[in-house]
Amino acid sequence: MRRKRLLLAATVAAISCCLVACQGESPKTEWEKVGLRILYVGYPGTAREKDFVDFLENHFAKVGKGDLNKFEVKDAEGFDVIILDYGGLSVEESTIRVPRVPFDRSYTRPTVTMSAVGALACDQLGLKTGYF
């Protein structure tokens, strides 16, 4: 549980710092919600999705959620930052089955990628943090 909270806190901190630096706003106090619209895209109905969305709703003005298997670029409209999350493997699984995110170099929305979905997306875009 502590690891989940640290991961969530790190995500919020990274998004907040990047966007505050880019927008030149002063840092928010701990009781103010950051005025950003965040879209969390993962696996619906999982405990991981619930933890992320609950945490984000406490810290950001608007939080949406979506299904990683059905994500399309148009789903990002109306949001400032997108979080794409792959929930990981269970002990019984031996392969990674991550849906391909359908965006290309024209995609410009600030996006945080978690786990294998990030490596695959970076590979699609030809970035050095991809798998190949």
C-alpha positions in Angstrom: 0.0 0.0 0.0 2.8 2.4 0.8 4.4 1.8 -2.6 1.1 2.6 -4.3 0.8 5.9 -2.4 4.4 6.8 -3.3 3.7 6.0 -6.9 0.6 8.1 -6.9 2.3 11.0 -5.1 5.2 10.9 -7.6 2.8 11.0 -10.5 1.0 14.0 -9.1 4.3 15.8 -8.2 5.7 15.2 -11.7 2.6 16.5 -13.5 2.3 19.5 -11.2 6.0 20.5 -11.4 6.1 20.2 -15.1 3.0 22.2 -15.7 3.6 24.8 -13.1 7.1 25.4 -14.6 5.6 25.7 -18.1 2.8 28.0 -17.0 4.8 30.1 -14.6 2.2 29.7 -11.8 3.1 29.8 -8.2 3.0 26.5 -6.3 -0.3 25.5 -4.8 -0.8 25.1 -1.1 -1.6 21.5 0.0 -5.4 22.2 0.4 -5.9 23.8 -3.1 -6.7 21.6 -6.0 -4.5 22.0 -9.0 -6.6 23.6 -11.8 -5.8 20.8 -14.4 -8.0 18.3 -16.2 -6.5 14.9 -15.9 -7.6 11.8 -17.9 -6.6 8.4 -16.4 -6.6 5.7 -19.0 -6.2 2.1 -17.6 -8.2 -1.0 -17.0 -11.8 -0.2 -15.8 -13.1 -1.7 -12.6 -9.7 -2.6 -11.2 -8.4 -1.6 -7.7 -5.5 0.1 -9.4 -7.9 2.4 -11.4 -9.9 3.1 -8.3 -6.8 4.1 -6.3 -5.5 6.4 -9.0 -8.8 8.1 -9.7 -9.6 8.6 -6.1 -6.2 10.1 -5.4 -6.3 12.3 -8.5 -9.8 13.6 -7.7 -8.5 14.9 -4.3 -5.7 16.9 -6.0 -7.0 18.0 -9.5 -10.0 20.1 -10.7 -11.3 17.5 -13.1 -10.5 13.8 -13.4 -11.8 11.5 -16.1 -11.2 7.9 -16.7 -11.0 5.7 -19.8 -10.3 2.2 -21.0 -6.8 1.6 -22.3 -8.1 -1.1 -24.7 -10.4 1.4 -26.3 -8.3 4.6 -26.1 -8.3 6.9 -29.1 -6.6 10.2 -29.6 -9.9 12.1 -29.7 -10.5 10.9 -26.1 -7.8 13.2 -24.9 -9.8 16.3 -26.0 -10.8 18.5 -23.1 -8.0 17.3 -20.8 -4.7 18.9 -20.0 -2.7 15.8 -19.1 -3.3 12.1 -20.0 -2.1 9.2 -17.8 -1.8 5.9 -19.7 -1.4 3.0 -17.3 -0.7 -0.6 -17.7 -1.7 -2.5 -14.6 1.0 -5.2 -14.7 1.0 -8.9 -14.8 -0.5 -11.4 -12.4 1.7 -14.2 -11.1 0.0 -16.7 -13.4 0.7 -14.7 -16.6 4.0 -15.2 -18.5 3.5 -12.7 -21.3 2.8 -9.1 -21.5 -0.3 -8.1 -23.6 -0.4 -4.4 -23.7 -2.8 -2.7 -26.2 -1.1 -0.4 -28.7 -1.9 3.2 -28.2 -3.1 4.7 -31.5 -1.1 7.9 -31.7 1.7 9.2 -33.9 4.0 12.2 -34.0 1.0 14.5 -34.5 -0.1 13.7 -30.9 0.8 16.7 -28.7 -1.0 16.2 -25.4 1.2 16.0 -22.3 1.1 12.3 -21.4 2.5 10.3 -18.5 3.0 6.6 -19.3 3.2 3.9 -16.7 4.9 0.6 -17.1 4.9 -1.4 -20.4 2.5 0.9 -22.2 5.0 3.7 -21.9 7.8 1.6 -23.5 5.6 0.6 -26.4 4.3 4.1 -27.0 7.8 5.5 -27.0 8.9 2.8 -29.4 6.0 3.7 -31.7 7.2 7.3 -31.7 10.8 6.4 -32.2 12.0 7.7 -28.8 15.0 6.3 -27.0 13.0 5.1 -24.1 11.2 2.5 -26.3 11.9 -1.2 -26.2 14.0 -1.3 -29.4 
